[in-house]
Amino acid sequence: MIKFSIKHRGFFFLGALASLAVTFNACTDVDNTLGDDFIDPSQRNGVLIDSTFAIDAYTVSTDSVATSTTSGKSYIGSYNDPVFGQINSSVATQFYPSSLSDYKKYAKNVSDRIDSLVLNLKLKGGVGDSLAIQHLKVFQMKNKIHSDTLYYYSNYRIKDSIETEEISVNKNFDKSSISYSRKGDGVVHIKLSKDFVNKLFNSNIDTAKISSYEIFMSTFKSLYIENAALSSGGGLNAIDFSDTTTRMHLYFKVAGVVNKDSIVRMPFFVGSTSYSSVRRFSIIQHVYNGNSLYAVKPGEINPDLSKNPTPSKLVYLQGFGGLRTLVKFNDASVKSWLELHKDAKIYRAELIVEPYFPGNLLNYKNMPMSMTAYYSKTVSGKKYMYFIDDMVTFKGVSTNAFYNRSRRLYSLNITTHFKDAMRGVKPKEFYLYAGVPSGLYSSSSSSYGTNYVELPYDFWNVPNQVILGADPNKAPKNPIRLVITYSK
C-alpha cells in the first residue's frame, strides 16, 4: 500500500486524534482530518454515526478549461477509450531564436545557403498505445499567442486563427501529414516548407525593426501543431517542452576551413520558459462515443437540475478538460437532518467516493491519484471557483482526498462545508475534479484565501479518468455517500 507523509497543523491535534481513534476504531475509520470541533471526553459515550444521509451525483462536462501555460508538458494525439470515448489534442505554441543577435546577423544573407528548417518535438510519456501511428500537420498562426492574455481555452476556435496552407512537409517533400509514434519516447522531426523558411530569412527583412523578442514573435506569429483524429485506438502523447531536444533548427551552409561547405544550425526555442512571456496552449476535443457497456452516455451528461433528474448510480470523473462530478446534498436528507439534528454537534462529515472497475479489473495507472472539491460563487456577475474550506484548512494532510488502495475508495473531509451548508451560508452542492492542484499545497498560498477564478492547470495537464460508483444492476447503495460523526 502506498504510504503518504502526514503533517499536523497543531501539536495538540495528536491527543484528540488518539482519543477518538481508540474509542471509535471498531465503528468507523476516523483519521486525522477532523473538523474544527473536538469531542469533549464527557460526551464520548453519546457520539453517533449516521450513514443514511443521501447524496445525489451527476456527471457534468467542463465546457472549456484554460490551457495556456509556460511550463511542463503538453499532450498531442488522438485516443479512443472504450468508456470515455475519443479525445483529440493539438498544440499551439510560440517560437523565437535562442539568440536574437544571431538571427539579425544571418536573416538577410543566408537564404541561398539554407538546407532546411526542422521542428523537433521530444515525446515523454502519455496514455494509450505508444506504438499507434498518428499523423500531424503544422500551420502558421495569423497572430502570436499574446503574453498579456491571461487565458487561452481548450475550445479555442483555432480554425479562424491559422493560415490555410500547412507549412509541414514529409520526407518526400510533399505538403501532407507527418507520421509518428511514441515508441521509446523518441523525437518527432518535422521539416517545414520553403515558403515558411523564406518568410524568416530573406533579403527584404528589415532587421533594424526587430529589436526585441516580442517584436520577432509579433512579426512571425506562432505555430499550430494539429493532430489528426483516429477512428480507433491511439493514445495521447506528452511533448516535453522543457527538454532541450524540443527545438526548431535552421540548417545552413558556411565556408569550411578546407575549402568545403559545412552545415551549421541556428536554434529556435519552442514553447520554452527561457523567455518568460512565451506561451502555448492546447486545443482539446472530447467526443463521448465509447463502445463499452459502461461507456459515458452523452444524454446523461449535464442534467437539468431544475427538472429534478434521477441521480446516477455511475458517474464519471475525467481530467484533461473532460468530465467532473456534481455532488448534491439530497433535498429530503437535508430536510430530515435539520428537523432531527438541529442542535447536533458535528465532529466529522466524511464523503466516501468509491471507484468502479468493470470486471473487477483495477487500473491504477490511469485513475486520478486524488480529487478536489470546489464550489462556485458568483461575485459581481463573475463565477468564481473556490476550494471547499476543508481542502484548504487541511492542506498539509495529504490523506484528505487521496485514493486509499487498501479501502479502495477516496475519502474527503467536508466537515466545515457540510456545517456551513446546513446553516445556509454555503451551497448544498459542489464539484469533484480529478487531481489535487499544486497551488493548494504551495507554501506561498494563503491557508484560508486560496481560490481560482479559473481551474488550475492540474485539471487539464494529466489525462486521467475513473468511473465512480458500483454496478447499477447489482448494488443498492449510492456511488457517493456521507458518513456523519456527531453528538446531540
C-alpha positions in Angstrom: 0.0 0.0 0.0 1.3 3.5 -0.8 2.1 5.5 2.3 1.8 9.3 2.4 3.5 11.6 4.8 1.2 13.5 7.2 1.8 16.9 8.6 -0.3 18.2 11.5 -1.4 21.8 11.9 -1.1 21.8 15.7 0.8 19.7 18.3 -2.4 19.4 20.5 -4.0 17.7 17.5 -2.4 14.3 18.3 -4.1 13.9 21.7 -7.6 14.5 20.3 -6.8 12.2 17.4 -5.6 9.3 19.6 -8.6 9.5 21.9 -11.1 9.5 19.0 -9.3 6.7 17.2 -9.3 4.4 20.3 -12.9 5.0 21.0 -14.3 4.5 17.6 -11.9 2.3 15.8 -14.4 -0.6 15.6 -17.2 1.7 14.3 -15.6 3.9 11.7 -12.3 4.7 10.1 -11.7 8.1 11.6 -8.3 9.5 10.6 -6.6 12.8 11.3 -8.7 15.0 9.2 -11.2 16.0 11.8 -13.5 19.0 11.7 -12.8 22.1 13.8 -14.9 20.8 16.8 -13.2 18.3 19.2 -15.1 15.7 21.1 -15.3 16.5 24.8 -14.4 13.5 26.9 -17.7 13.7 28.8 -19.6 13.3 25.5 -17.8 10.3 24.0 -20.4 7.8 25.0 -23.0 9.9 23.2 -21.3 10.1 19.9 -23.3 8.7 17.0 -22.6 7.8 13.4 -25.1 8.5 10.6 -24.6 6.8 7.2 -28.1 7.4 5.9 -27.6 10.9 4.6 -28.3 10.6 0.9 -26.0 12.1 -1.8 -27.2 12.8 -5.3 -24.5 12.6 -8.0 -24.4 13.6 -11.6 -21.9 13.8 -14.5 -21.3 17.2 -15.9 -18.9 18.4 -18.6 -16.3 21.1 -18.4 -17.3 23.4 -21.3 -13.8 24.9 -21.5 -10.7 25.0 -19.4 -7.8 27.4 -19.5 -4.8 25.6 -21.2 -2.3 28.4 -21.7 1.0 27.7 -19.9 4.7 28.5 -20.0 5.9 25.3 -18.3 5.6 21.5 -18.2 4.3 19.2 -20.9 1.5 19.5 -23.4 -0.3 16.5 -24.9 -0.8 15.7 -28.5 -2.6 12.8 -30.1 -5.9 11.0 -30.7 -7.1 8.5 -28.1 -10.2 6.3 -28.3 -11.2 4.9 -24.9 -13.9 2.3 -24.7 -15.5 4.1 -21.7 -14.8 7.8 -22.2 -14.8 7.9 -26.0 -12.5 9.9 -28.2 -10.1 12.6 -27.1 -8.2 14.7 -29.6 -5.5 17.2 -28.6 -3.4 19.6 -30.6 -1.0 22.4 -29.5 -0.4 26.0 -30.4 3.0 27.4 -29.5 5.2 30.4 -29.9 8.8 30.2 -31.2 11.7 32.6 -31.2 15.5 32.5 -31.8 17.8 31.5 -29.0 19.9 34.4 -29.9 18.2 37.5 -31.4 21.6 39.0 -32.4 22.5 35.8 -34.4 19.2 35.9 -36.1 19.6 39.5 -37.1 23.1 38.7 -38.3 22.0 36.0 -40.7 18.4 36.8 -41.6 19.2 38.7 -44.8 22.2 36.9 -46.1 21.8 33.1 -45.8 18.7 32.5 -47.9 20.7 31.0 -50.7 22.6 28.7 -48.3 19.8 27.3 -46.3 19.5 23.5 -46.3 16.4 23.0 -44.1 14.3 24.2 -41.2 13.2 21.3 -38.8 10.8 21.3 -35.9 11.8 18.7 -33.3 9.4 17.6 -30.5 10.6 15.4 -27.7 7.9 12.9 -26.6 7.9 11.7 -23.0 5.1 9.6 -21.6 1.4 9.5 -22.2 -1.6 7.2 -22.2 -2.9 4.7 -24.7 -0.9 2.8 -27.3 2.6 4.2 -27.6 3.1 2.3 -30.9 0.0 3.7 -32.6 0.9 5.5 -35.8 -0.5 9.0 -35.7 -0.5 11.9 -38.1 0.1 15.7 -37.7 0.4 18.8 -39.7 1.9 22.2 -38.8 0.3 25.6 -39.7 1.4 29.2 -39.1 -1.0 31.2 -37.0 -2.3 34.6 -38.0 -1.3 36.1 -34.7 1.2 35.5 -31.9 0.0 34.0 -28.7 -0.3 37.1 -26.6 1.7 37.2 -23.5 -0.7 39.8 -22.0 -3.7 37.4 -22.4 -4.4 35.6 -19.2 -6.0 32.6 -20.6 -6.5 30.6 -23.8 -9.1 27.8 -23.6 -9.3 24.2 -24.7 -12.2 25.1 -27.0 -10.5 28.0 -28.7 -11.7 28.4 -32.3 -8.3 27.7 -33.9 -9.6 27.3 -37.5 -10.2 31.0 -37.5 -6.7 31.8 -36.4 -4.4 29.8 -38.7 -3.3 30.1 -42.3 -4.9 27.7 -44.8 -1.6 26.4 -46.2 0.2 23.9 -44.0 3.9 24.5 -43.5 5.0 20.9 -42.7 6.4 18.6 -45.4 7.0 14.9 -45.2 10.1 13.0 -46.3 9.1 13.2 -49.9 8.8 17.0 -49.6 5.0 16.9 -50.1 2.7 19.0 -48.0 0.9 16.2 -46.3 0.7 14.7 -42.8 3.7 13.6 -40.8 3.5 10.1 -39.4 4.9 9.4 -35.9 4.5 7.1 -32.8 5.7 7.4 -29.2 7.9 4.3 -29.4 10.8 4.7 -27.0 9.8 8.3 -26.2 11.6 9.4 -29.3 11.7 12.7 -31.2 9.3 13.8 -33.9 11.2 15.5 -36.7 9.0 17.8 -38.9 10.6 19.5 -41.9 9.0 22.9 -42.6 8.2 24.3 -46.0 10.5 26.6 -48.1 7.7 29.2 -48.2 7.8 29.4 -44.4 11.6 29.5 -44.4 11.6 32.3 -46.9 9.4 34.4 -44.5 12.0 34.1 -41.8 15.1 34.5 -44.0 15.1 36.8 -47.0 17.0 39.9 -48.2 14.0 42.2 -47.7 13.8 41.7 -43.9 14.4 45.0 -42.0 16.3 43.6 -39.1 16.6 47.0 -37.5 12.9 46.9 -36.7 13.2 43.5 -34.9 14.7 45.0 -31.7 13.1 42.5 -29.2 11.8 39.0 -28.9 8.3 40.4 -28.6 8.6 42.2 -32.0 10.0 39.0 -33.5 7.0 37.0 -32.3 4.6 39.6 -33.4 6.2 39.6 -36.9 6.3 35.8 -37.4 3.4 34.8 -35.3 3.0 31.3 -33.8 2.8 27.7 -34.8 -0.2 25.3 -34.6 0.6 21.6 -34.5 -2.6 19.7 -35.4 -3.0 16.0 -34.7 -5.4 14.1 -36.9 -8.2 12.1 -35.3 -8.0 8.3 -35.3 -11.1 6.1 -35.8 -9.9 3.6 -33.2 -7.1 3.0 -30.7 -4.3 5.6 -30.5 -3.1 7.5 -27.4 -2.2 10.9 -26.0 1.5 11.7 -26.2 3.2 14.2 -24.0 5.6 16.7 -25.6 8.3 17.7 -23.1 8.9 21.4 -23.9 11.4 21.6 -21.1 13.7 19.1 -22.8 16.5 20.8 -24.8 15.6 18.4 -27.8 12.4 20.3 -28.3 13.7 23.0 -30.6 13.4 24.3 -34.1 16.7 24.3 -36.0 17.7 26.1 -39.2 20.5 24.3 -41.0 22.6 26.3 -43.4 26.0 26.1 -45.2 29.1 28.1 -44.3 32.5 28.1 -45.9 34.7 25.3 -44.4 38.4 25.7 -43.4 39.4 23.1 -46.0 37.5 24.7 -48.9 34.4 22.6 -48.3 31.0 23.7 -47.2 29.9 22.8 -43.7 26.4 22.6 -42.2 25.7 24.6 -39.1 22.5 25.1 -37.2 20.7 28.0 -35.6 18.4 27.0 -32.8 14.9 28.4 -32.0 13.2 27.9 -28.7 9.7 26.4 -29.0 7.3 26.9 -26.1 10.3 27.4 -23.8 10.3 29.1 -20.4 13.6 30.8 -21.3 11.7 33.9 -22.2 9.1 34.4 -19.6 6.3 35.6 -21.8 6.4 32.7 -24.3 3.2 30.7 -24.1 1.5 27.7 -25.6 -1.9 26.2 -25.2 -3.8 23.1 -26.1 -6.9 22.6 -28.2 -8.9 19.6 -26.8 -12.0 17.9 -28.1 -13.9 15.2 -26.3 -16.4 13.0 -28.1 -18.3 10.7 -25.8 -18.7 7.8 -28.2 -17.2 4.9 -26.2 -18.4 1.4 -27.1 -18.1 -0.2 -23.6 -21.2 -1.4 -21.8 -20.2 1.1 -19.1 -19.4 4.0 -21.6 -20.4 7.5 -20.8 -23.9 8.2 -22.1 -24.0 11.7 -23.7 -27.7 12.0 -22.8 -26.9 11.7 -19.1 -24.2 14.5 -19.1 -25.3 17.9 -17.8 -28.8 17.1 -16.5 -31.3 20.0 -16.0 -31.4 20.1 -12.2 -34.5 22.3 -12.3 -36.4 19.3 -13.6 -35.4 17.1 -10.7 -33.5 14.4 -12.6 -32.8 10.9 -11.3 -29.3 10.7 -9.7 -26.9 8.4 -11.5 -25.6 5.1 -10.0 -22.4 5.6 -12.1 -20.8 8.9 -12.5 -17.6 9.8 -14.3 -14.5 11.8 -13.4 -12.0 12.8 -16.0 -9.0 15.1 -16.2 -7.7 16.8 -19.3 -10.6 19.2 -19.6 -13.2 16.4 -19.6 -15.9 15.4 -17.1 -16.4 16.3 -13.5 -18.9 15.0 -10.9 -21.6 17.2 -9.4 -22.3 16.2 -5.8 -25.6 17.5 -4.3 -27.0 17.0 -0.8 -30.3 15.2 -1.2 -33.2 17.6 -0.5 -35.1 15.1 1.6 -32.0 14.2 3.7 -31.3 17.9 4.2 -34.8 18.5 5.5 -34.7 15.4 7.7 -31.3 16.3 9.2 -32.4 19.8 10.0 -35.6 18.6 11.7 -33.9 15.8 13.7 -30.5 17.2 14.4 -31.0 20.9 14.6 -28.7 21.3 17.7 -26.3 18.4 16.9 -22.6 18.9 17.3 -20.9 17.7 14.2 -17.4 16.3 14.6 -16.8 15.0 11.1 -18.6 14.7 7.8 -16.7 12.3 5.5 -17.6 12.0 1.9 -17.0 8.4 0.7 -16.4 8.0 -3.0 -15.9 4.5 -4.4 -14.3 3.9 -7.9 -15.9 1.2 -10.0 -13.8 -1.2 -12.1 -15.9 -3.2 -14.6 -15.0 -6.9 -14.4 -13.1 -6.3 -11.1 -10.1 -5.0 -13.1 -8.1 -2.4 -11.2 -6.4 0.2 -13.4 -4.3 2.4 -11.1 -2.3 3.7 -13.9 -4.9 6.0 -15.4 -7.1 6.8 -12.4 -6.7 10.1 -10.5 -4.4 9.8 -7.5 -6.6 12.3 -5.8 -9.6 14.6 -6.2 -10.5 18.1 -5.2 -13.9 19.6 -4.2 -14.9 23.0 -5.4 -18.0 25.1 -5.1 -19.0 28.0 -7.3 -19.8 31.5 -6.2 -20.9 34.5 -8.3 -19.3 37.8 -7.4 -20.1 40.9 -9.4 -21.5 38.8 -12.2 -18.4 36.6 -12.4 -18.5 33.0 -11.4 -15.5 32.0 -9.2 -14.4 28.5 -8.2 -13.4 28.1 -4.6 -11.9 25.1 -2.8 -14.2 23.9 -0.1 -12.8 25.2 3.2 -11.8 21.8 4.4 -9.4 21.3 1.4 -7.6 24.5 2.4 -7.7 24.0 6.2 -6.2 20.6 6.0 -3.9 21.3 3.0 -1.0 19.8 4.9 -2.7 16.5 5.4 -2.0 14.5 2.3 -4.6 11.8 3.1 -7.5 14.1 2.5 -8.9 13.3 -1.0 -6.2 10.8 -1.9 -7.1 7.3 -3.1 -6.8 4.7 -0.4 -5.8 1.4 -2.1 -6.4 -0.8 1.0 -10.0 0.5 1.3 -10.4 1.0 -2.4 -12.0 4.4 -2.0 -11.5 8.2 -1.9 -12.3 9.9 1.4 -12.9 13.6 1.6 -13.3 15.5 4.8 -16.0 18.1 4.1 -16.9 18.8 7.7 -16.7 22.6 7.5 -18.5 22.8 4.2 -21.3 20.5 5.4 -21.9 22.6 8.6 -22.0 25.8 6.5 -24.4 24.2 4.0 -26.7 23.2 6.8 -26.5 26.8 8.2 -27.4 28.1 4.7 -24.2 30.1 4.2 -22.6 27.7 1.6 -24.2 25.9 -1.4 -25.6 22.4 -0.9 -23.7 21.2 -3.9 -20.2 21.2 -5.2 -18.0 19.6 -7.9 -15.3 16.9 -7.8 -12.4 17.3 -10.1 -9.6 14.9 -10.9 -6.4 15.7 -9.0 -5.2 18.0 -6.2 -3.8 21.2 -7.6 -0.3 22.1 -6.6 -1.4 25.5 -5.5 -3.3 24.0 -2.6 -0.1 22.7 -1.1 2.1 25.6 -2.1 3.8 27.4 0.8 3.0 30.7 -0.9 -0.8 30.1 -0.9 -2.9 31.5 1.9 -4.3 29.0 4.4 -7.8 30.3 4.0 -7.7 32.5 0.9 -6.8 30.1 -1.8 -9.1 30.2 -4.7 -9.0 30.2 -8.5 -11.1 32.3 -10.9 -10.2 29.6 -13.4 -9.4 26.0 -12.7 -5.7 25.4 -12.2 -3.6 23.6 -14.8 -3.6 20.3 -12.8 -7.1 19.5 -14.1 -6.1 19.5 -17.8 -2.5 18.6 -17.7 -3.0 14.9 -16.8 -5.3 12.8 -18.9 -6.6 10.5 -16.1 -10.1 9.2 -15.6 -12.2 6.9 -13.4 -15.8 5.6 -13.0 -17.3 6.3 -9.6 -20.0 4.1 -8.1 -20.9 0.4 -8.3 -22.6 -1.9 -10.8 -26.0 -0.3 -11.3 -27.6 -3.8 -11.9 -26.4 -5.2 -8.5 -25.5 -2.6 -6.0 -28.3 -0.9 -3.9 -26.1 1.8 -2.4 -25.3 5.1 -3.9 -21.9 5.6 -5.5 -21.2 8.5 -3.2 -22.3 8.7 0.4 -21.8 10.8 3.5 -20.8 9.5 6.9 -21.5 12.0 9.8 -20.0 11.6 13.2 -21.9 13.8 15.7 -23.5 14.0 19.2 -26.7 15.7 20.4 
